[in-house]
Amino acid sequence: MLGRLDNYLQFNETALSLREKRQAVLASNIANADTPNYKARDIDFSANLQAALQRASAPQPLNTTAAKHFPSGPQDGNALPDGTPLLFRHPAQGAVDGNTVDMDVERNNFADNALRYEAGVTFINGQIKGLLAAIQGG
C-alpha cells in the first residue's frame, strides 16, 4: 500500500527536490556575482529529472554507516553530493575579471525556478487532498 502511495507522489517529490537543488545553485551564482573568476553554474532540469526518476526505480546503493566510509558519487566539484551534474553557463558577454555571472539571467532563472517550485508544491498539495478525500469518502 505504501509503495503505491510513494509511486503516486514520486514524480512531484523528485521534481521539488531537484528544483530546490537548482535554487541553491542559482543563489550561489547570485552571491558570487562580484567574485573574480567565478564561473556561473546551472542544472539541466529535464535531463536530471529523467535520470533521478530512473535512479528511483533502480536498486539503491548502500548507505555509509561510519564517518570513515567513502561517499558514493563523483566528488570532483562538477556534481552535487547526490551526483546531480553541474554545468557551466556560457556568458553572453565576458567580464574583465573572468566572472561569468549575468545578474539579469540569474535573477530571471531564480524567479522562474521559484515560481515552478511553488507550482510543484501546489500540485503535490492537490494530490494529498485528493488522497484524503478518497480516504474520508468525501
N, C-alpha and C positions, 0 to 999 in steps of 0.2 A: 504494500500500500504506500509506504513512504517513498519507495523507489519511483512510483508513478508520479507522486507529487513533486519529487525532485526533478524528474524529466519534464514535467509541466512548466516548472519555473526556471529551468536551466538556461534557456536562451536569454531571457531578460536578466537573470543573475549574472551570467557571463558578460553580457553587454555592459551592464552597470559597472562591473569590476574593471573592465577594460577602459571604459570612459573615465573612471576615477584615476587610473594609471596615466592616461593621456593628459588629464587635467594637471597632474603633478609635474609631468614633463613640460607642459606649456608654461606653468607657473615658474618653473626653473629657468626657462628661456627668458621670461619677463624679468625675473630677478637678476639675471646676468646680462641685461641689455647693455650695461656700461663696462663689462669686464673685457679687457683686451684679449683678442684671440679666442674668445668663446665661440663655439660653433653651435648654432641652434639645432635642436633635435626634435623629432616627432615620431609618432607611431602610425603605421599603416593600419587603420582601424579595421577595415573589412578583411584584409588578409589575416590579421591576428585574431579576429573573431572566429573565422573559419578554423584556424589552427587550434584555438582554445576549445572549440566545440568538438573537434576531432580528438584532442587530448583527453577531454572529459569522458568520452566514450571508450577510450583505451585504458588498459590497466595502469594504475598509478604506481610510480616508483616508491621505494621505501623512504620513509622519513628518517632523518637523523635523530638520534636519541641522546647524543652526548656532544659537548662543545668541541671535541677534537675530531668529530666526523667531518669529512669533506662535503660541502654543499653540492647539490646536483645543479646542472645547468651551466651555461657559459658565465665566466666571471671576468671577462676582458674589457668591460666598460661599454660594449656595444649592445648590451641587452640588460633588461631589468632583472632583478634577482629570480623572478619566476620564469625567465627565458624569453620574455617578450622582446623581440629585436627593436633596437632604436635606430632610426635612420637620421642622417644629416639632412637638414633643409638647405636647398640651394638658394642663395640670395639673389634677388632681382638686381641689386646693386651692391657692390662690395664696399666695405668701410676701410678707412685708412688704418685703423688699429687691428684689423683682421676679424672683428666681431661680425657674425652673420645674422644677428637678431634684427628683424624688421618689426618694430613695435606695432605698426598697423596690422600686419599679418598676424602677429602673436595675439593681439587683443581680439581680432576677429575670430581666430580659431578658438581662443579661450571662451569667448561668449557663445559661439556656436556649440562647442562641446558641452558647456554648462546647460544650455537650453536642451540639448539632446539627452543629457543626463536626467534633467527634470522630467522630460517626456518618458524616459525609461522607468523612472520612479512611479509616474502616473500609470503606466501600463501594468507594472507589477502590482500596484495597489488595486487596480481593476481586476487582475487575476485573483488576488486574495479575496476581494469582496465577492467575486463570483463563486469561489470555493465555499466561502462562509454561507452564502445564500443557498447553495446546494446542500450543505450540511444541515442548515437550520430549516430547510424546506420552505424558504420564502422567496 
